[in-house]
Amino acid sequence: MGMDAHDMEGLGEDYVGYTDTIKRNPQFGFCSLRMGKALEVNHVMTVEPGVYFIPELINRWKAENKLAQFINYDKVEEYRDFGGVRLEDCVLVTKEAWRLLGKPIPKSIEEVETLTSI
C-alpha cells in the first residue's frame, strides 16, 4: 500500500497481477478486475467498487446495443448526469478472512443521508 500508487496498465493489464495459472476473465463485469493474484495472509489491498456514467460512452454503447443483456439503457438514461461514485476500503487479508483498515465508509442510503444532514 503506497501513498503514491498508480494503476499499471502501461505494463500490460494481462500481466500485472496475473500468472500462468490465473488469467484475466474476459466476461463483462470481470474483465476490468485488476488483480488476479492469489491472496495470501498479510496482503493489503484496496477494494474499490464504483460506477461511472459517462455520456459519450453511454451514447456509443447504446447506439451499438453493446452488452444489452447486462445493461438496461432506459434505466441508465435516468443517471446520465449523475457522474459517478467509488468506494475505497483498505483491507488486510488475515488467516480467517479480512480486516478493514481505517474508519468504515458510509455505504447504506441511511448512513450517507445521516452524514450529509449534519
N, C-alpha and C positions, 0 to 999 in steps of 0.2 A: 504494500500500500504506500503510495508516494504522494507527496504534496504537488508534484508537477508531472503526474502520469497522463499519458495521452493514448488515444487509440492508435493501433499499429497496423492499420490496413495497408500502408505503403509497403510493408514487408510481404504482403500476400495473405489475405484473410484465411485461405485454406491451410496456411502453415503456422499461424500464430495460435498456439494452444491446442493444436490437433496433432495426432500422431499417426503412425502406420495402422494402428488398430482403431482409433477413434477418428472418424471422418465427419465432415460437415454434412448435416442433413439438408437436402435440397427442398424439403417440403415447406410451403408457406407457413410462416409463424415460427419455424425453427431455423431457417436458413440465415437469419440475422444474429443468432446467438454467437457471441464472440469468444466463448471458452468451451472447448471440448475436452479439456484436460481432466483426468480422473481426480476427484477431490481427495485430499489427504488431511489427516489431523493437523491442525495449526495453520492451514491455509487461511489467508484473509482475502476477502473479495468483496466487491460491491454487487448488490442486486439492484438493478435499475430498470424496472418495468416502466414503460412510457407509451404515450400515444400522441401523435402529432397530426394535425390537419393542415396539409399544405395544398392550397387551392390549385396550383399548377399541376401537381401530381394527381389530385382528385379529378381534374378535368381530363388529363391524359388517360388515366386508367379507366375512367367511366366511359370515355369515347371508345376505348378498346374492349370494354366489358371485361377487363382484366380481373381475374380471380373472383368473378361474380359469385361463385359458390361459397366464398368466405366473406364477401363484403356486401353489406346492404347499402347500396349507393343512395337510396332515398333517405335513409337514416343519417348517413354521412353528411348530406347536404345541410341538415339541422345544425351541424357543428363546424361548418366551413370556416367561420370567422373566429372560432374559439382559440386557435393557436395550438396549444398542447400542454401536456403535463408529464413530468417524470419524477418518480420517487427514487431516492438513493439511500439504501441501507448498507452499512458496512457490517459484515458478519465474519465471525471466526468459526471455522469448522472444528467441532470437538469430536471426541470419540463417540458420544451418544447422539449428537445432532448438530446444532449450531447455536451460537450466542451472538445476540445483537451487540454491536459496539456503539456506544453513544446513546443519546436520548432517542426514544421512539418517535417516529414521524407520524403526525395525524394522518389517518388514511380513510376512516369512515366519513360519511357525509356529516354525521353528528359532530365528530371530532373537529372537522375543518370549520363547520359553522360556528362552533363554540369558540374556536381560536380566532376567527375573523370578527366576532362580535365583541371582543374585549376592547 
